[in-house]
């Protein structure tokens, strides 16, 4: 049985066989344009509402919810129909609301400082499982008198390891949920075939590369996929993306105390980023249970940022959100005990 957001328009028309033709457009508009569930579509006959709820079940069952930052950060733990679990984070800002969504249950990239990588890989998410995360986040934002404006594929999993479904979900989010391509960001640890495919797509979405080291020896250790896709090859793929899309490239850099926060690291990063006109997002490493090294102290973070700027690189220190509920970068694990989340009835 297909989940509610896995069906396309043709499949929805099959589900509505025997109904007037306009019903498919009506239901599609209700699901995506109005963010309604079938039982909330009062412009449909009551019996049809019940039939749709049964024929098109949701894929995500709420297992737990955590709230932090005075309500501005919400993390959900979802149980999928096969029992696997994933997490989604909603972050509210004065000028925007951002959903951080997962593309896989677990992750096979094995980055040691990332809780998702420590937990290992379960399976790819379907298009509907990805899209439904955005719908659920959009509904919560609306309940708080906000509009979801940004989606980042920075949750659990490597989006380009699940490229076809990730991209199909991106198109659905853009075309049917109405988010601008400029407000959609796909993050990768450096899967070069995925970057090259993205460069050829019609939608000019943003690309963020989790870099964390700008020499192959250190990056091999921090981001093991670098052994397959080394930095020189990664730079060539990123250059092709920038040339094709004219979009700004971002590098994510988790600052780890004594590991990648030295002046030499800043110099290597500056050289690498300048050549690609890339923006650098600096993120003090967030604590995870399986990685003993701590994040860089704030003074060194600021020092590192200033050094990059002095070397001609546009660098931003990202504000850490949701650390206390394990909702920050690198902390998503979908482990009920570790995340210390609380059940709610929402």
ChimeraX attribute file (.defattr): number of C-alpha atoms within 10 A of each C-alpha:
attribute: neighborCount
match mode: 1-to-1
recipient: residues
	/A:1	8
	/A:2	13
	/A:3	18
	/A:4	23
	/A:5	25
	/A:6	21
	/A:7	17
	/A:8	12
	/A:9	13
	/A:10	10
	/A:11	13
	/A:12	20
	/A:13	20
	/A:14	12
	/A:15	16
	/A:16	19
	/A:17	12
	/A:18	9
	/A:19	12
	/A:20	9
	/A:21	11
	/A:22	10
	/A:23	17
	/A:24	20
	/A:25	13
	/A:26	14
	/A:27	24
	/A:28	20
	/A:29	15
	/A:30	18
	/A:31	20
	/A:32	19
	/A:33	13
	/A:34	13
	/A:35	18
	/A:36	17
	/A:37	17
	/A:38	23
	/A:39	16
	/A:40	13
	/A:41	18
	/A:42	11
	/A:43	11
	/A:44	15
	/A:45	10
	/A:46	13
	/A:47	9
	/A:48	15
	/A:49	19
	/A:50	13
	/A:51	14
	/A:52	18
	/A:53	14
	/A:54	12
	/A:55	15
	/A:56	18
	/A:57	16
	/A:58	19
	/A:59	22
	/A:60	20
	/A:61	14
	/A:62	17
	/A:63	19
	/A:64	20
	/A:65	22
	/A:66	22
	/A:67	19
	/A:68	17
	/A:69	14
	/A:70	7
	/A:71	12
	/A:72	15
	/A:73	23
	/A:74	23
	/A:75	26
	/A:76	25
	/A:77	26
	/A:78	21
	/A:79	18
	/A:80	18
	/A:81	14
	/A:82	7
	/A:83	9
	/A:84	13
	/A:85	22
	/A:86	29
	/A:87	28
	/A:88	26
	/A:89	28
	/A:90	28
	/A:91	23
	/A:92	19
	/A:93	10
	/A:94	7
	/A:95	8
	/A:96	13
	/A:97	21
	/A:98	23
	/A:99	29
	/A:100	24
	/A:101	27
	/A:102	29
	/A:103	31
	/A:104	27
	/A:105	25
	/A:106	29
	/A:107	26
	/A:108	19
	/A:109	19
	/A:110	18
	/A:111	21
	/A:112	19
	/A:113	24
	/A:114	26
	/A:115	27
	/A:116	28
	/A:117	23
	/A:118	20
	/A:119	19
	/A:120	17
	/A:121	17
	/A:122	14
	/A:123	15
	/A:124	22
	/A:125	21
	/A:126	21
	/A:127	22
	/A:128	23
	/A:129	26
	/A:130	27
	/A:131	27
	/A:132	22
	/A:133	25
	/A:134	27
	/A:135	20
	/A:136	17
	/A:137	26
	/A:138	22
	/A:139	17
	/A:140	17
	/A:141	21
	/A:142	14
	/A:143	10
	/A:144	11
	/A:145	9
	/A:146	17
	/A:147	18
	/A:148	24
	/A:149	17
	/A:150	20
	/A:151	24
	/A:152	20
	/A:153	24
	/A:154	24
	/A:155	28
	/A:156	28
	/A:157	30
	/A:158	27
	/A:159	27
	/A:160	23
	/A:161	19
	/A:162	18
	/A:163	18
	/A:164	14
	/A:165	21
	/A:166	25
	/A:167	18
	/A:168	16
	/A:169	23
	/A:170	25
	/A:171	18
	/A:172	19
	/A:173	22
	/A:174	18
	/A:175	13
	/A:176	14
	/A:177	21
	/A:178	14
	/A:179	18
	/A:180	16
	/A:181	19
	/A:182	14
	/A:183	15
	/A:184	22
	/A:185	20
	/A:186	22
	/A:187	23
	/A:188	23
	/A:189	23
	/A:190	26
	/A:191	20
	/A:192	20
	/A:193	15
	/A:194	17
	/A:195	23
	/A:196	18
	/A:197	13
	/A:198	23
	/A:199	24
	/A:200	13
	/A:201	13
	/A:202	10
	/A:203	17
	/A:204	20
	/A:205	20
	/A:206	22
	/A:207	24
	/A:208	24
	/A:209	22
	/A:210	19
	/A:211	23
	/A:212	24
	/A:213	26
	/A:214	23
	/A:215	17
	/A:216	16
	/A:217	12
	/A:218	16
	/A:219	20
	/A:220	18
	/A:221	14
	/A:222	20
	/A:223	22
	/A:224	17
	/A:225	18
	/A:226	22
	/A:227	13
	/A:228	12
	/A:229	18
	/A:230	19
	/A:231	20
	/A:232	13
	/A:233	14
	/A:234	21
	/A:235	18
	/A:236	13
	/A:237	21
	/A:238	24
	/A:239	19
	/A:240	18
	/A:241	24
	/A:242	18
	/A:243	12
	/A:244	15
	/A:245	18
	/A:246	12
	/A:247	16
	/A:248	15
	/A:249	20
	/A:250	24
	/A:251	22
	/A:252	21
	/A:253	23
	/A:254	25
	/A:255	25
	/A:256	21
	/A:257	17
	/A:258	12
	/A:259	16
	/A:260	22
	/A:261	24
	/A:262	15
	/A:263	13
	/A:264	11
	/A:265	18
	/A:266	23
	/A:267	16
	/A:268	14
	/A:269	23
	/A:270	24
	/A:271	15
	/A:272	19
	/A:273	22
	/A:274	16
	/A:275	11
	/A:276	18
	/A:277	17
	/A:278	23
	/A:279	18
	/A:280	28
	/A:281	20
	/A:282	21
	/A:283	22
	/A:284	23
	/A:285	23
	/A:286	24
	/A:287	21
	/A:288	22
	/A:289	11
	/A:290	13
	/A:291	13
	/A:292	10
	/A:293	15
	/A:294	17
	/A:295	20
	/A:296	22
	/A:297	14
	/A:298	12
	/A:299	9
	/A:300	17
	/A:301	21
	/A:302	15
	/A:303	15
	/A:304	24
	/A:305	22
	/A:306	17
	/A:307	17
	/A:308	25
	/A:309	16
	/A:310	11
	/A:311	15
	/A:312	14
	/A:313	23
	/A:314	19
	/A:315	20
	/A:316	17
	/A:317	16
	/A:318	14
	/A:319	11
	/A:320	13
	/A:321	18
	/A:322	22
	/A:323	17
	/A:324	14
	/A:325	21
	/A:326	24
	/A:327	29
	/A:328	22
	/A:329	22
	/A:330	23
	/A:331	25
	/A:332	30
	/A:333	27
	/A:334	24
	/A:335	16
	/A:336	13
	/A:337	7
	/A:338	14
	/A:339	20
	/A:340	14
	/A:341	19
	/A:342	13
	/A:343	13
	/A:344	10
	/A:345	7
	/A:346	7
